[in-house]
Amino acid sequence: FPVTIITVKVVCIYLGNTCNFDCNYCDRGYISNVIGGQNLSHSDLKHIENFFNKIFSVDNVIERITFHGGEPFLFVKRMDQVLTILEPILQKHNIKVVITTNASLILENKWFIEKWGKYLQITISYDFIFQEENRDYVDIDSVGKLLLEHNIPIMWQFVMPITDPRIFSLDVVKDIVDKVKYCKERFVNLIPLRHLS
């Protein structure tokens, strides 16, 4: 039989399903009720280190490590611990770290941005003109300026309320174009709204 070698390109780390927002479409309830939630504990750190040491003992070319939540910046100390353990691997293999966040806690965790910025890419889950209808306000201009100042690429993730007739309005397009000015990488992920609470 021929041997198939599987190469791992992306490793996703789920820190926990706690969030500081209560978006009207969130699937955290589903995650908690159906799979029992998720939580990366201190005792898991040695397993993460072991996993990465083993995966790099074979011919794998990981390009990205991603952090997800809940809201990852609620677990900023845990992210810091993981990155401290993995920093030699990040440097040696030029791996990017992508954090998917609602961006609400980035400014108060500027130390993390300054410490790890050279490795980071940030995916901001942001609802553009629907932001304060679906979720809490975020000073996205200040966040965008901070990330731009540290040369951190931003990708936008737009959860689209497809039942709202304004979804493809000129106002939405203008807001997206306005926010993309902060991006080094000009990507917007459009995610049709599925979860309603």
Residue, then its C-alpha position, 0 to 999 in steps of 0.5 A: f500500500p502506498v504511504t500517504i503523508i499528511t502535512v499539518k498547516v494550521v493548529c487551532i487552540y481553543l482557550g475557553n468559551t467564555c466571552n465578554f459579549d452576548c451577541n444575538y447570534c452566538d453559538r457558545g450555548y450550542i458548544s456548551n450544551v452539546i460538547g460540554g464547553q472548552n477550557l485550556s487549563h494550566s495543566d494542558l500547557k505541557h501537552i501543547e509543548n509535547f504536541f508541537n515538539k512531536i509534530f516538528s520531529v516529522d516533516n510538518v510545515i505549520e504555517r499558522i497557530t490560531f487562538h479562538g474562544g469565547e473571547p481569546f483576550l479574556f485568556v490573555k495570560r494563558m495565550d502568553q504562557v502558550l506563546t512563551i513555550l512555543e516562541p523557539i518554534l515560532q522563531k525557527h519556523n517563521i510561524k504566524v499566530v492568528i487571534t480571532t477576537n471581538a477586539s474589545l479587550i485589545l487596548e487594555n492588553k497593549w502589553f501583549i500586542e507589544k510583546w508578541g506583535k511580530y508574530l501576530q495577525i488579528t482577525i476581528s469579528y466586527d459587525f460594521i453598521f450592525q455592531e451596536e445592534n448585534r453586540d457591544y460597542v468597540d472603539i475600533d478606530s483606536v484598535g485599528k490604529l494600535l495594530l497598524e502602529h505595530n504592523i499587525p495585519i488585520m482581517w475582518q470577519f463580518v457576521m451578516p444578518i442576511t434577513d436585514p435588507r440593509i445587508f448589502s446597502l451602500d452604508v455597509v460597503k462604506d463602513i467596510v471600506d472605511k475600516v479596511k484602511y487599517c489593514k495590511e491584508r485587505f480581507v473581509n470574511l463574510i459569514p451569513l448569520r445562522h445562530l439567533s438566540 
